[in-house]
Amino acid sequence: MAPPEQSRVPILAFVTDDESEAALRGGFVDVGAGFQARRGDAHTAARTLEKEGTPAILLVDISGIEDPFAALDALASVCTPDVRVLVVGESSNLTLYRRLTRDLGIAEYLYKPLTRENVAIFFGPHVTGAAQQGGGERGGSVITVSGARGGCGATTIAVNLALQLAEVSRGHVALLDLHLRTGTAGIMLGVRSGTGLRVALEEPDRVDSLFLDRSSIPVADRVRLVASEEPMEAAPRPTENGVKNLLAMLTARFNFVVVDTHSPPGVAERIALATAQNRVVVTGPDVAGIRDTLAIRKFAASLGGGNVLTVLNRENLPGGLKTKLVSDGLGAAPDVIIPDLPRHLPRAAHFGRPAIEESAVFRKALTPLTHRIAAVKPAEAGTSLLSRLLGRAGG
C-alpha cells in the first residue's frame, strides 16, 4: 500500500540558474507562502513529479528547451488538475506568451532576467489567490463502470482499470465506489473503507477542502479509494448537490475518476453517468445481461455526450453464450472481451490483491480498455493536453 499523501508544497520551482532563484525568493518574501526551489527545467519537473506529489503552485523554467510545448504537455500528464503553473524562460516573444497563457492555460509567463519586483507584481497575485481563475472547465476525466447485472464483474473491472490507468498515464486516479452498503472495492484492494462518503453525498455543506485527504485511502502509487461501509440497515440518500460537489472535488484533484456504479441507477449514478466522458458497461455471456446492457446503453445515450463502451466479461464461461451470440444480441461486437478466469480472479479478490497483479491474462485483456480511456480527455476540439489536464481551456 502506498503511504499517505504528504501535505502539499505551497510553491515548488524548477529553475536553471542562481540569479532566477534569487529573484524568485525575493519576490515571494512578502506573500507568506512556503517556497522551495530546485535546480532544473520543465523536463526535470516532469521526472520529479512522477514520484512526488503535485504542489499547489508549480513554477518551471523552459530556458533552452527546443520544444517547450511538448515538455509542458509531458509535465501536465503527471500533475493533478488543480495545480497552478507559472513559467519562466528566455524568450520575450509575444506570440509565445499568448500561446502559453491563452492556449495552454499557463497562469503567467515571465522572461529573464527576472527581478524581485517583476516576480512580486506578476507572479504574486497567483500565489496569493488575487488573480482571477481561468474560465475553462476544470478537472479530469470521469469514467463510470456499470454492471448490467449483479455478479458480472463490474467492480473487478473498475478496481483494476483505476490501477492500470495510473500505470499507463502516470496521472492521479480516484476510485469512487458508490455501493455504500455492499461495496467490495476495498475488499479487493485489501483495505477497509473510510468514513465520510455518505456525509459528502448527503450534506455537501459539511464537506471542506480537506475531505479528500481525510476520507480517501491510498491503495497504490497515485491511486486513492473513496468508499464507505454503511450498515445494512442504513438508508443513504445522496443529494444532487452532494454528488455534483463530490465529483467536482475529485476531478479537481485527479486526472481520472473511475466510478463503480450499480444498476438500476439512482441519483448518484445518474449524475455520474451524465458527467462521464466514458461509460463502461460490463456484461456476462447471458441473455439477461444482454437485455440489461442494451437498456443501460440506451439510457446512457439519452444523456448525450461521452462514449459508451461494452465489456464482455467471462468469455467462454461454462454454460454461457458463445461470443457470436452475445455480439448478435448486442447488435455489434463488444469493445473489449475478457476471458473467464475462474482460478486467478477469485483468489486475487479473496486475498485483497489486484487481479492485474495476479493474472497476466487479465492484465493483457484489460489493457485495450485502459489505453482507449487514457487517450480520451474532457476537452473541446483544439485544446492541448496541458490545457485539458489543468482545466483552463483557452482562457
Helices and strands as residue ranges (DSSP letters): E 11-15, H 18-27, G 29-31, E 35-39, H 42-49, E 57-61, H 68-76, E 84-89, H 94-98, I 99-103, E 108-111, H 116-118, I 119-123, H 124-128, E 141-147, H 154-169, E 173-177, H 185-189, H 197-202, G 204-206, H 211-215, E 217-220, E 223-226, H 240-253, E 256-261, H 267-275, E 278-283, H 287-302, E 307-315, H 323-330, E 336-339, H 344-350, H 355-358, H 360-374, H 385-390
